[in-house]
Amino acid sequence: MFDRPGHGERAVLVHVKIGSVPSPEEQQEFHALAVSAGAEVAGELSAGLRKVNPRFLIGSGKLEELRQLLHESCAEIVLVDHWLSPAQQRNLEQELDRRVIDRTGLILDIFALRARTHEGKLQVELAQLEHLATRLVRGWTHLERQKGGIGLRGPGETQLESDRRLISQRIRSLTERLGRVARQRRTAGKMRRKAEIPTVSLVGYTNAGKSTLFNRLTSADVLVADQLFATLDPTLRRVRLPDGTTIVLADTVGFIRDLPHELVAAFRSTLDETRDSHLILHVIDSSDPAHQDRVQDVVNVLEEIGAGQTPRIQVYNKTDILGSQPRVDRDATGLPVRVWLSSQTGDGVSSLLEVIAEHLHVAFVQCTVELDAADARLRASFYAMGVVRNERPRDAGGWEMDLRIGRREYEDLSRREHLRVLPGSEDFRSEALQ
């Protein structure tokens, strides 16, 4: 019989990479994750693997090195910078007599520490339970024993089966509750669209300085800390741009390399705020030597949540550390694509506000579309989106509708619905939003 070791705070970190050696940046990031979870790092081990050991992930030689390091450091827990199968996690714990947590479990633990709002706590619990459900497979051998004794003999439910059933019930309950929260969020989004208030979302690699920039732009008091995932729960604030336009600015959870799929799925309702934004500000730590890799990691998550086509401006933060001057980079057409600033000192922030206003002015389309009587569903969708400016019945049946719609939504609908737009009615120079 094997019982899982208890929790501990002194940790040995195992950096693992398949096909090459873990880079210093990757090792530094995982070290920061461990510290953010409250661990005291007592030792570190790096392992570049040619192939995965199906039993322990690492080979027998590295396993022996790890065993010796645990003995010398008196560490109580092992943190592995790689995904572990349930069998690999169990085998390592048996061999080392220490609690073993993989990268996914560590990030989930940090999220549990950071969640403050009701929605955030629900999302984290859902992700934890979905992860735990896979760990019940041969993770705890004592749970597989059949209940017995007088009155309890014969076919019945094992402790393992009981736990699976209870977890499944809780997952369904959490999913339903988060569904209601998501519907409320969508309702609020529809009201903002009807009021013609565009949403701008801050995204970026964790610890890129999003919260500092958010506080600078909104005079809010969102927690700022030099640790990963300091901000977890989304925050929305109204901001007035220099031209008088009012926007809703959203600060979201930071992204990270190999973000667990459980978290992406659980936080989808929150990330929808980003997907449905009129504009995304991708905040980048320009002082980070590995910032180009970080950029690609963020882009990958945006693609996964369906926000890959949303208009995006890169915001290169922390120019004060580099000693460079704030500036705005533009593409061949003159459209701003990159802003360099320091959220800490405020240098370049005013330029960012001007760029946002400039970008939003071309983010909407005015046009007139023709609909047949059979297009009643599409007509209802336009009204639900709050984009109808005027409507006239057609002599041949159906309607002519004057629309003012987000450019992204317009392009998506044009592809899906084959919109019949009256020639010459398209106007991409829409007025500033008030």
TORLUMVO-499299 format. One record per atom (N, C-alpha, C): residue in three letters; x negated, y negated, z. Coordinates in steps of 0.1 Angstrom, whole numbers, plus 2048, in hexadecimal, padded with zeros to 3 digits. Example, Ala and Ser with C-alpha at 12.3 -4.5 7.8 and 13.67 -1.06 7.14 Angstrom:
2
ALA77C83984E;ALA78582D84E;ALA77C82184E;SER780816847;SER77780B847;SER77F80084F;
REM end
This chain:
434
MET7F880C800;MET800800800;MET7F77F3800;PHE7FB7EA7F8;PHE7F37DD7F7;PHE7FC7D17FA;ASP7F87CA804;ASP7FF7BD807;ASP7F67B2803;ARG7FC7A87FD;ARG7F579C7F7;ARG7EE794803;PRO7E2790801;PRO7DB78880B;PRO7E377B80D;GLY7E1775819;GLY7E776881C;GLY7E175C815;HIS7E7751817;HIS7E2745810;HIS7D5740817;GLY7CC73A80F;GLY7C0734814;GLY7BD72780C;GLU7B471F812;GLU7B171280C;GLU7A3711806;ARG79971980C;ARG78C71A806;ARG78C7237F9;ALA78871D7EE;ALA78A7247E2;ALA77D7267DA;VAL77C7307D2;VAL7727327C8;VAL7797317BA;LEU7737297B2;LEU7797267A5;LEU77272F79A;VAL77A736792;VAL77573E787;VAL77973877A;HIS76F732773;HIS77172C766;HIS76F73775B;VAL77A739753;VAL77A744749;VAL77D73E73C;LYS776742731;LYS77973F724;LYS77674A71B;ILE77F74D712;ILE77D758708;ILE7767536FC;GLY76B75A6F9;GLY7637576ED;GLY75874D6EE;SER7587466F9;SER74D73C6FC;SER74C73970B;VAL74373070E;VAL74172D71C;VAL74A72171F;PRO75072072B;PRO75871572F;PRO75070872F;SER7556FD729;SER74E6F1728;SER74D6EA735;PRO7446E1738;PRO7446D9744;PRO7516D1747;GLU7576CC73C;GLU7636C473D;GLU76F6CD742;GLU76F6DA73D;GLU7796E3741;GLU7776E774F;GLN76B6E9753;GLN7686ED761;GLN76C6E276A;GLN7686D6766;GLN76B6CA76F;GLN77A6C8770;GLU7826CA766;GLU7916C9767;GLU7976D3770;PHE7926E076F;PHE7986EA778;PHE7946E7787;HIS7886E2789;HIS7836DE796;HIS78D6D379B;ALA7906CA793;ALA79A6BF797;ALA7A86C579A;LEU7AC6CF792;LEU7B96D5795;LEU7B96DC7A3;ALA7AE6E37A6;ALA7AD6E97B3;ALA7AD6DF7BE;VAL7A66D47BD;VAL7A66CA7C7;VAL7B36C47C9;SER7BA6C27BE;SER7C86BC7BE;SER7D16C57C5;ALA7CF6D27C5;ALA7D86DC7CC;ALA7D46DD7DB;GLY7C96D67DF;GLY7C56D67ED;GLY7BB6E07F1;ALA7B46E67E6;ALA7AA6F07E9;ALA79D6EA7EC;GLU7956F17F5;GLU7876ED7F7;GLU77F6F67EF;VAL7786F17E5;VAL7716F97DC;VAL7646FE7E3;ALA76370B7E5;ALA7577117EC;ALA74D7177E2;GLY7517197D6;GLY74871F7CC;GLY74E71F7BE;GLU7467207B4;GLU74B7217A6;GLU74472C79E;LEU74B732795;LEU74573D78D;LEU74A73B77F;SER74173B775;SER744739767;SER74274675F;ALA74C749757;ALA74C75674F;ALA750753741;GLY747755737;GLY74A754729;GLY74C763724;LEU758766720;LEU75B77471D;LEU75C77670E;ARG756782709;ARG7587866FB;ARG76578C6F9;LYS76A793703;LYS777799702;LYS77D79A711;VAL78A79B711;VAL79179C71E;VAL7917AA724;ASN78D7AB731;ASN78E7B7738;ASN79D7B973C;PRO7A47C3737;PRO7B37C4739;PRO7B67C6748;ARG7AC7CB750;ARG7AE7CE75E;ARG7AC7C2767;PHE7A17BB765;PHE79D7B076E;PHE79B7A2766;LEU79D7A2759;LEU79A796751;LEU78B79574F;ILE78379475A;ILE775793759;ILE76F7A175A;GLY7627A2756;GLY75B7AE756;GLY7567B3764;SER7517BF765;SER74D7C4772;SER7417BC778;GLY7387B776F;GLY72D7AF774;GLY7327A277A;LYS73A79B773;LYS74078E779;LYS748791785;LEU74F79C785;LEU7577A0791;LEU74E7A279D;GLU7437A879B;GLU73A7AA7A7;GLU73479D7AB;GLU7307947A1;GLU72C7867A5;GLU73677F7AD;LEU7437807A9;LEU74E7797B0;LEU74F77F7BE;ARG74E78C7C0;ARG74F7927CD;ARG74478D7D6;GLN73778C7D1;GLN72C7877D9;GLN72E7787DD;LEU7337707D3;LEU7367627D5;LEU7407607E0;LEU74B7687E0;LEU7557677EA;LEU74F76B7F8;HIS7477757F9;HIS740778805;HIS73876D80B;GLU730767802;GLU72775C806;GLU72E74F80A;SER73974C803;SER740740806;SER74B741810;CYS74F74D814;CYS75A75081D;CYS767749818;ALA76874980A;ALA774744804;ALA78074D806;GLU78C747807;GLU79874F80A;GLU7A17517FE;ILE79E74A7F3;ILE7A774A7E7;ILE79E7497DA;VAL7A374F7D0;VAL79C74F7C3;VAL7A57487B9;LEU7A073D7B2;LEU7A87367A8;LEU7A173979A;VAL7A973E791;VAL7A4742784;VAL7A9739779;ASP7A0733772;ASP7A4729767;ASP7A873175A;HIS7B273975B;HIS7B7741750;HIS7C4748754;TRP7CC74B74B;TRP7D875274E;TRP7D5761751;LEU7DB76675C;LEU7D9774761;LEU7E677B75F;SER7E578775A;SER7F179075A;SER7F4794768;PRO80179976B;PRO80479D778;PRO7FA7A977D;ALA7F77B2774;ALA7EE7BD777;ALA7E07B877A;GLN7DB7AE772;GLN7CE7A9775;GLN7CD7A2782;GLN7D879A785;GLN7D8793792;GLN7D879D79E;ARG7E07A779D;ARG7E17B17A7;ARG7D37B97A9;ASN7CD7BC79E;ASN7C17C479E;ASN7B67BC7A5;LEU7B57AF7A1;LEU7AB7A67A7;LEU7AD7A47B6;GLU7B97A37BA;GLU7BC7A17C8;GLU7B97AE7D0;GLN7BB7B97CA;GLN7B77C67D1;GLN7A87C77D2;GLU7A17C47C7;GLU7937C57C7;GLU78C7BB7D0;LEU7917AF7D1;LEU78A7A47D8;LEU7907A27E6;ASP79C7A77E9;ASP7A37A57F5;ASP7A47967F8;ARG7A778F7EE;ARG7AA7817EE;ARG7B677E7E6;ARG7BD7737E9;ARG7C876F7E1;ARG7C27697D4;VAL7C876C7C9;VAL7C37687BC;VAL7CF7607B5;ILE7CB7547B0;ILE7D574C7A9;ILE7CF74879B;ASP7D7749791;ASP7D2745784;ASP7D6737781;ARG7D2732775;ARG7D4724771;ARG7E2720772;THR7EB72876D;THR7FA72576D;THR7FF72377C;GLY7FB72D784;GLY80072C792;GLY7FA720799;LEU7EE71C796;LEU7E871079C;LEU7F0703798;ILE7F270278C;ILE7F96F6787;ILE8086F678D;LEU80E70178D;LEU81B702794;LEU81B6FD7A2;ASP8107017A9;ASP80F6FD7B7;ASP80D6EE7B9;ILE8056E87B0;ILE8036DA7B0;ILE8116D27AD;PHE8186D77A3;PHE8256D27A0;PHE82E6D27AC;ALA82E6DD7B3;ALA8366DF7BF;ALA8336D47CA;LEU8266D17CB;LEU8216C77D4;LEU8266B97D0;ARG8266B67C3;ARG8296A97BE;ARG8386A57BC;ALA8406AF7BA;ALA84E6AC7B7;ALA8556A57C3;ARG85C69A7C0;ARG8626927CA;ARG8716917C8;THR8756907BB;THR88468E7B9;THR88B69C7B9;HIS89869B7BA;HIS8A06A77BA;HIS89E6AF7AD;GLU89E6A87A2;GLU89C6AF795;GLU88E6B5794;GLY8846AD798;GLY8766B3798;GLY8756BF7A0;LYS87B6C07AC;LYS87A6CB7B4;LYS8816D77AE;LEU88C6D57A7;LEU8936E07A1;LEU88B6E5795;GLN8856DC78D;GLN87D6E1782;GLN8716E9786;VAL86A6E5791;VAL85F6EC796;VAL8636FA79B;GLU86E6FA7A3;GLU8727077A8;GLU87671179D;LEU87C70C792;LEU87F714787;LEU87371A781;ALA86971177E;ALA85D716778;ALA855720781;GLN85571E78E;GLN84F727798;GLN856735797;LEU863735798;LEU86B741798;LEU86974978B;GLU86974277F;GLU866749773;GLU85874F772;HIS84F748778;HIS84174E779;HIS841759782;LEU84775878E;LEU848762798;LEU84E76F793;ALA85976E78B;ALA860779786;ALA85778377E;THR84C77E778;THR843786771;THR83978C77A;ARG837786786;ARG82D78B790;ARG833796798;LEU840798798;LEU8467A379F;LEU8437B179A;VAL83E7B178E;VAL83A7BE787;VAL82D7C378D;ARG82E7CC796;ARG8227D279C;ARG81A7C87A4;GLY8207BD7A8;GLY8187B47B0;GLY8197B77BF;TRP8247BD7C3;TRP8257C07D1;TRP82A7CF7D2;THR8217D87D4;THR8247E67D4;THR82E7EA7DE;HIS82E7E47EA;HIS8387E77F4;HIS8467E57F1;LEU8487DC7E7;LEU8567D97E3;LEU85C7E47DA;GLU8547EE7D5;GLU8597F87CD;GLU85F8047D5;ARG85D8047E2;ARG86280F7EA;ARG87280F7EB;GLN87881A7E9;GLN88681B7EA;GLN88A81A7F9;LYS8958137FB;LYS89A813809;LYS89F82180D;GLY89D824819;GLY8A183181E;GLY8A583182C;GLY8A783D832;GLY8AC83E840;GLY8BB842840;ILE8C084484B;ILE8CE84984D;ILE8D783E847;GLY8E084383E;GLY8E983B838;GLY8E483382C;LEU8D7834829;LEU8D182C81E;LEU8CA835814;ARG8CB842815;ARG8C484B80C;ARG8CC84C7FF;GLY8C58517F5;GLY8CB8527E8;GLY8C88467DF;PRO8CF8467D3;PRO8CC83B7CA;PRO8D082E7D0;GLY8C98247CE;GLY8CB8177D3;GLY8C280D7CC;GLU8C18017D1;GLU8B97F77CC;GLU8AC7F57D3;THR8A17F67CC;THR8947F47D2;THR8937E57D6;GLN8897E27DF;GLN8867D57E3;GLN8827CC7D7;LEU87A7D37CE;LEU8767CC7C2;LEU8827C87B9;GLU88B7D17B7;GLU8977CE7AF;GLU8A07C37B6;SER8A17C47C3;SER8A87BA7CA;SER8A27AC7C8;ASP8957AB7C9;ASP88E79E7C8;ASP8907997B9;ARG88F7A27AF;ARG89179E7A2;ARG89F7987A0;ARG8A979F7A6;ARG8B779B7A4;ARG8B978D7AB;LEU8B378B7B7;LEU8B577E7BE;LEU8AE7737B6;ILE8A27767B1;ILE89B76C7A9;ILE8A376879C;SER8A8772796;SER8B077078A;SER8BC76778C;GLN8C376A798;GLN8CE76279B;GLN8CA75379E;ARG8BF7517A5;ARG8BB7447A8;ARG8B773C79B;ILE8B0743792;ILE8AC73D785;ILE8B973877E;ARG8C374177D;ARG8D073D777;ARG8D673077D;SER8D673078B;SER8DB725792;SER8D471878F;LEU8C671978F;LEU8BE70D78D;LEU8C070877E;THR8C1712775;THR8C270E767;THR8D0706765;GLU8DA70B76C;GLU8E770476B;GLU8E66F6771;ARG8E06F577C;ARG8DF6E8783;ARG8D76DE77A;LEU8CB6E3775;LEU8C36DA76C;LEU8CB6D775F;GLY8D36E075B;GLY8DB6DD74F;GLY8E56D1752;ARG8EA6D075E;ARG8F36C5761;ARG8EB6B8762;VAL8DF6B9767;VAL8D66AD768;VAL8D26A875A;ALA8D06B2751;ALA8CC6AF744;ALA8D86A873C;ARG8E46AC73F;ARG8F06A6739;ARG8F169873E;GLN8EF69574B;GLN8EF688750;GLN8E467F74A;ARG8D9685748;ARG8CE67D741;ARG8D1679733;ARG8D768372C;ARG8DC68071E;ARG8E667571E;THR8F0676727;THR8FA66B728;THR8F465E72A;ALA8EA65D733;ALA8E3650736;ALA8DC64C729;GLY8D6655722;GLY8CF652715;GLY8D864C70B;LYS8E465270A;LYS8EE64D700;LYS8F363F704;MET8F463C711;MET8F862F715;MET8ED625711;ARG8E1629713;ARG8D661F70F;ARG8D661D700;ARG8D86276F8;ARG8D96266EA;ARG8E461D6E6;LYS8F061E6EC;LYS8FB6166E9;LYS8F96076ED;ALA8F16066F7;ALA8ED5F86FB;ALA8E15F36F4;GLU8DD5FB6EA;GLU8D15F76E2;GLU8C55F46EA;ILE8C25FD6F4;ILE8B65FB6FC;ILE8AD6066F8;PRO8A26046F1;PRO89960E6ED;PRO8916146F9;THR88D6206F8;THR885627702;THR8776296FD;VAL86D625705;VAL85F627702;VAL85963070D;SER85363B709;SER84E645713;SER83E644714;LEU839645720;LEU82B646722;LEU828655723;VAL81F65A71B;VAL81A66771C;VAL80B66771C;GLY805672720;GLY7F6673720;GLY7F167E729;TYR7E4681727;TYR7DE68B72F;TYR7DE68773E;THR7E0690747;THR7E168C755;THR7D4685759;ASN7D667B761;ASN7CC672766;ASN7C666875C;ALA7CE666751;ALA7C965D747;ALA7CC64E74A;GLY7D464C755;GLY7D763E759;GLY7E563A756;LYS7EE643753;LYS7FC64074F;LYS80363875A;SER80263D766;SER809637771;SER804628774;THR7F7627773;THR7F1619775;THR7F661076A;LEU7F761475E;LEU7FC60C753;LEU80B60A755;PHE812614759;PHE82161275C;PHE823607766;ASN81B608771;ASN81D5FE77C;ASN8195F0777;ARG80F5EF76E;ARG80B5E2769;ARG8165DC760;LEU81D5E5758;LEU8275E074F;LEU8345DD756;THR8375E4761;THR8445E3767;THR8445DD775;SER8385DA77B;SER8375D6789;SER83E5E0792;ALA83D5ED78F;ALA8435F7797;ALA8385FC7A1;ASP83B6067A9;ASP83260B7B3;ASP83161A7B2;VAL83061F7A6;VAL82E62D7A4;VAL8206317AA;LEU82063D7B0;LEU8136427B6;LEU8086427AC;VAL7FD63D7B0;VAL7F063E7A8;VAL7E66447B0;ALA7E064F7AC;ALA7D66567B3;ALA7CC65D7A9;ASP7BF65E7AE;ASP7B56647A5;ASP7B66737A7;GLN7C16797A3;GLN7C36877A3;GLN7CC68B798;LEU7CC698795;LEU7D469D78A;LEU7E369E78E;PHE7EC69A785;PHE7FA69B788;PHE7FE693794;ALA7F8687796;ALA7FC67F7A1;ALA80B67A7A0;THR80F678793;THR81D675790;THR823681789;LEU82E68678F;LEU835691789;LEU84368D784;ASP84B68778D;ASP859683789;ASP859677780;PRO862677776;PRO86266C76C;PRO868660773;THR86365476E;THR868648773;THR86C63F768;LEU877638768;LEU87C62F75E;LEU87D621763;ARG87961775C;ARG87A60975F;ARG87C601753;ARG8845F6755;ARG8865ED74A;ARG87B5E3749;VAL8775E073C;VAL86C5D773A;VAL8705CD72F;ARG86E5C0731;ARG8715B6726;ARG8645B371F;LEU8655B4711;LEU85A5B1709;LEU8585A2706;PRO84D59E701;PRO84B5906FE;PRO8555896F5;ASP85C5916EC;ASP86658B6E3;ASP87458C6E9;GLY8755906F6;GLY8825906FC;GLY88959E6FC;THR8835A76F4;THR8895B56F3;THR8885BC701;THR8925C3705;THR8925CB711;THR8905DA70D;ILE8875E0713;ILE8855EF711;ILE8865F671E;VAL88760371D;VAL88660C729;VAL879613727;LEU870612731;LEU863618731;LEU86462473A;ALA85F630735;ALA86063C73D;ALA85264173F;ASP84E64474C;ASP84264A750;ASP845659752;THR83D66274C;THR84067074C;THR834678752;VAL836685755;VAL82C68D75A;VAL82068E750;GLY81468E756;GLY80869074E;GLY80769E748;PHE80169E73C;PHE7FF6AB735;PHE7F16B0738;ILE7EF6BD735;ILE7E26C3738;ILE7DF6CE72E;ARG7D26D272D;ARG7CF6DD725;ARG7D66EA72A;ASP7DB6F2720;ASP7E16FE724;ASP7EC6FC72E;LEU7F56F272C;LEU8006F0735;LEU8096FC734;PRO80C702740;PRO81470F740;PRO82170D739;HIS825717731;HIS83271772A;HIS83E716734;GLU83C71C740;GLU84771B74A;GLU84A70C74D;LEU83F70474E;LEU8426F6752;LEU8486EF746;VAL8436F173A;VAL8496EA72E;VAL8576ED72D;ALA85B6FA72F;ALA8696FE72F;ALA8716F873A;ALA86C6F8746;ALA8736F3752;ALA8756E4751;PHE86B6DD74C;PHE86C6CE74C;PHE8716C973E;ARG8776D2737;ARG87C6CE729;ARG8866C272A;SER88F6C3734;SER8996B8736;SER8926AA738;THR8876AB740;THR87F69E743;THR87869A736;LEU8726A4730;LEU86A6A1724;LEU87369C718;ASP88069F719;ASP88969B70F;ASP88968B70E;GLU886685719;GLU88667671A;GLU87B672710;THR870679710;THR865676706;THR8696796F8;ARG86F6846F6;ARG8736886E8;ARG87D67E6E2;ASP8866796EA;ASP8916706E5;ASP88C6616E6;SER88065F6E9;SER87B6516E9;SER87A64B6DB;HIS87B63E6DB;HIS8796366CE;HIS86A6356CB;LEU8626356D6;LEU8546336D4;LEU84D63A6E0;ILE8416416DD;ILE8396476E7;ILE82C6406E8;LEU82863C6F4;LEU81B6376F7;LEU8126426FC;HIS8086466F4;HIS7FF6516F8;HIS7F364B6FF;VAL7F364C70C;VAL7E8646714;VAL7DC64F714;ILE7D064A711;ILE7C4652710;ILE7B964C718;ASP7B2654720;ASP7A7650728;ASP79B64E71F;SER79864271B;SER78D640711;SER780642717;SER77F643725;SER77264572B;SER76F65472D;ASP77965D729;ASP77766B72A;ASP76F67071E;PRO764676720;PRO75C67B714;PRO76468670C;ALA76D68D712;ALA77569770B;ALA783692707;HIS784684705;HIS79167F703;HIS7986846F6;GLN78F6876EC;GLN79568B6DF;GLN79C6996E1;ASP7966A26E9;ASP79C6AF6EC;ASP7A96AC6F4;ARG7A96A36FD;ARG7B56A0705;ARG7C069A6FC;VAL7BD6926F2;VAL7C768D6E9;VAL7CE6996E2;GLN7C66A26DD;GLN7CC6AE6D6;GLN7D56B66DF;ASP7D16B86EC;ASP7D96BF6F5;ASP7E76B86F7;VAL7E76AB6F8;VAL7F46A36F9;VAL7FC6A56ED;VAL7F66A46E1;VAL7FD6A56D5;VAL8046B36D4;ASN7FD6BD6D8;ASN8026CB6D8;ASN80F6CC6E0;VAL80F6C66EC;VAL81B6C66F5;VAL8266BE6EE;LEU8236B26E8;LEU82D6AA6E2;LEU8346B36D7;GLU82C6BA6CF;GLU8316C26C5;GLU83A6CD6CA;GLU8366D36D6;GLU83E6DE6DC;GLU84C6D96E1;ILE84D6CD6E5;ILE8596C86EA;ILE8626C16E0;GLY85D6C16D3;GLY8646BB6C8;GLY8626AC6C6;ALA8576A66CC;ALA8556986CB;ALA8496956C2;GLY84669E6BA;GLY83A69C6B1;GLY83C6916A6;GLN84968F6A2;GLN84C685698;GLN85067769E;THR8516766AB;THR8546696B1;THR84965F6AF;PRO84C6536AB;PRO8426496A9;PRO8396476B5;ARG82C6466B3;ARG8226476BE;ARG81763D6BD;ILE8136376C7;ILE80862D6C8;ILE7FE6336D2;GLN7F26336CE;GLN7E76386D8;GLN7E362C6E0;VAL7E262E6ED;VAL7DE6236F6;VAL7D16286FD;TYR7C66226F9;TYR7B96266FF;TYR7B761E70B;ASN7B8625717;ASN7B761E724;ASN7A961E729;LYS7A7617734;LYS79A61673B;LYS78F611733;THR79160672B;THR7875FF724;THR77D5F872E;ASP7825F573A;ASP7795EF744;ASP76D5F8748;ILE770605748;ILE76560E74B;ILE75B60F73F;LEU76060E733;LEU75760F727;LEU750602725;GLY7555F772B;GLY7505EA728;GLY7535E471B;SER75E5E9715;SER7625E4707;SER76E5DA709;GLN7705D36FE;GLN77A5C96FE;GLN7885CE6F9;PRO7935C96FF;PRO7A05CE6FA;PRO7A25CA6EB;ARG7A95D26E3;ARG7AC5CF6D5;ARG7B75D76D1;VAL7BC5D46C4;VAL7C75DC6BE;VAL7C25E16B0;ASP7C35EE6AE;ASP7BF5F36A1;ASP7CC5F6699;ARG7CB5F368C;ARG7D65F4683;ARG7D35FD677;ASP7DD603671;ASP7DB60C666;ASP7DB603659;ALA7DA60A64D;ALA7D9603641;ALA7E55FA63E;THR7F05FD643;THR7FC5F5641;THR7FE5EA64B;GLY7F55E9654;GLY7F55DE65E;GLY7FD5E266B;LEU8025EF66B;LEU80A5F3677;LEU8005F7683;PRO8035F268F;PRO7FA5F569A;PRO7FA60469D;VAL7EF60A69F;VAL7EE6186A2;VAL7E661B6AF;ARG7DE6116B3;ARG7D66146BF;ARG7D36076C6;VAL7D56086D4;VAL7D35FC6DC;VAL7C86006E7;TRP7BE5F76E8;TRP7B45F96F2;TRP7B65EF6FE;LEU7B75F470A;LEU7BA5EC715;LEU7B45F2722;SER7B65EA72D;SER7B35EF73B;SER7BF5ED743;SER7C65F8747;SER7D25F6750;SER7CE5F275E;GLN7C15F4762;GLN7BC5F176F;GLN7BB5E1770;THR7B45DB766;THR7B25CD766;THR7BD5C5760;GLY7C55CB757;GLY7D05C4750;GLY7CB5BF742;ASP7BF5C073F;ASP7BA5BB732;ASP7C05C3727;GLY7C65BC71D;GLY7CC5C3711;GLY7DA5C7713;VAL7E05C671F;VAL7ED5CB722;VAL7F75C271A;SER7F55B571A;SER7FE5AC712;SER7FE5B0703;SER7F35B46FE;SER7F25B86F0;SER7FB5C46EE;LEU7FA5CE6F7;LEU8025DA6F7;LEU8115D66F6;LEU8165CD6FE;LEU8245C96FE;LEU8285C36F1;GLU81F5BB6EB;GLU8225B56DD;GLU8225C06D3;VAL8195CA6D4;VAL8195D56CB;VAL8265DE6CC;ILE82B5E06D8;ILE8385E76DA;ILE8435E06D3;ALA8445D36D5;ALA84E5CB6CF;ALA84D5CC6BF;GLU8415CA6BA;GLU83F5CB6AC;GLU8435D86A6;HIS8405E36AD;HIS8435F06A9;HIS8525F36A9;LEU8595EE6B3;LEU8675F16B4;LEU86F5EA6AA;HIS86A5DF6A5;HIS8725D769B;HIS8735DF68E;VAL86A5E868B;VAL86B5F067F;VAL8705FE682;ALA87460168E;ALA87860E692;ALA88761168F;PHE88E60768A;PHE89C609688;PHE8A0607679;VAL8AA60D674;VAL8AF60C667;VAL8BE608666;GLN8C15FF65E;GLN8CF5FC65B;GLN8D260164D;CYS8DE60764C;CYS8E260D63F;CYS8F160F63F;THR8F6612633;THR904615631;THR90562362B;VAL90C62C631;VAL90E63A62C;VAL91C63D629;GLU91E64661F;GLU92B64B61B;GLU92D658621;LEU93965A626;LEU93D66762C;LEU94B66B626;ASP94C678623;ASP95867E61F;ASP96168262B;ALA96D685628;ALA97668A633;ALA97069663A;ALA96969E633;ALA9636AA638;ALA9576A7641;ASP95369B642;ASP94769764A;ASP94C691657;ALA95769665C;ALA95C690669;ALA953693675;ARG94C69F675;ARG9436A267F;ARG937698680;LEU932695674;LEU92768C673;LEU92B67E677;ARG93767A673;ARG93D66D677;ARG93E66C686;ALA94367668D;ALA94367769B;ALA9366766A2;SER92C67C69C;SER91E67B6A1;SER91966D6A0;PHE91B666696;PHE917658695;PHE91D6506A0;TYR92A6526A3;TYR93064A6AE;TYR92A64E6BB;ALA92765B6BD;ALA9226606CA;ALA91465A6CC;MET90C6586C1;MET8FF6526C2;MET8FF6436C4;GLY90B63D6C2;GLY90C62E6C3;GLY9056266B9;VAL90562B6AC;VAL8FE6256A1;VAL90761E697;VAL91461F699;VAL91E61A68F;VAL92060B691;ARG91D603686;ARG9205F5687;ARG92D5F1681;ASN9315F8677;ASN93E5F5670;ASN942601668;GLU94F603666;GLU95560E65F;GLU960609656;ARG96060F649;ARG96B60B640;ARG970618639;PRO97D61A638;PRO982625630;PRO97F624621;ARG97C62F61B;ARG97A63060D;ARG987633605;ASP98962D5F9;ASP9956305F1;ASP99663F5EE;ALA98B6455EC;ALA98A6535E8;ALA98B65C5F4;GLY98C657600;GLY98C65F60C;GLY97F65E613;GLY97F660620;GLY97365F627;GLY97065162C;TRP96364E62F;TRP960641634;TRP95263B62F;GLU95162E630;GLU94462862F;GLU94062363D;MET934626641;MET93062264F;MET92361A64E;ASP92360F655;ASP917607656;ASP91060C663;LEU904610662;LEU8FC61666D;LEU8F060D671;ARG8ED60E67D;ARG8E0609682;ARG8DA61368B;ILE8D061A686;ILE8CC62768C;ILE8BD62768D;GLY8B762E696;GLY8A9630698;GLY8A363668B;ARG898632687;ARG89263767B;ARG88F64667B;ARG88B64B687;ARG888659688;ARG895661686;GLU8A065C68E;GLU8AD66368C;GLU8B266367E;TYR8B0657678;TYR8B465566A;TYR8AD65F661;GLU8A0660662;GLU89866A659;GLU89C67865C;ASP89F67C669;ASP8A368966C;ASP8B168C666;LEU8BA683667;LEU8C7685662;LEU8C7686653;SER8BF67E64D;SER8BD67E63E;SER8B968C639;ARG8B0692640;ARG8AC69F63C;ARG8B66AA63F;ARG8BD6A964B;ARG8C76B464F;ARG8D46B2648;GLU8D96A6647;GLU8E76A4642;GLU8E869F634;HIS8DD69C62D;HIS8DD696620;HIS8E668A61F;LEU8E3680627;LEU8EB674628;LEU8EC66D61A;ARG8F8669617;ARG8FA66160B;ARG8FA65260E;VAL8EF64C60C;VAL8EC63E610;VAL8EF635604;LEU8F762B605;LEU8FA6225FA;LEU8ED61B5F6;PRO8EA61B5E9;PRO8DE6155E4;PRO8DC6075E8;GLY8D06045ED;GLY8CD5F65F1;GLY8D25F25FE;SER8D85FC606;SER8DD5F8613;SER8D35FA61E;GLU8C860261B;GLU8BE605625;GLU8B65F8629;ASP8B55F6635;ASP8AD5EA63A;ASP8A55EE646;PHE8975EE644;PHE88E5F364E;PHE8885E7656;ARG88E5DB654;ARG8895CF65B;ARG8915CB666;SER8985D466D;SER8A25D1677;SER89D5C7681;GLU8A75BF686;GLU8A55B468F;GLU89F5B969C;ALA89A5B16A4;ALA8955B46B1;ALA8A05B96BA;LEU89E5C36C2;LEU8A85C86CB;LEU8A95BF6D7;GLN8B45BB6DB;GLN8B65B26E7;GLN8BB5BA6F3;
REM end
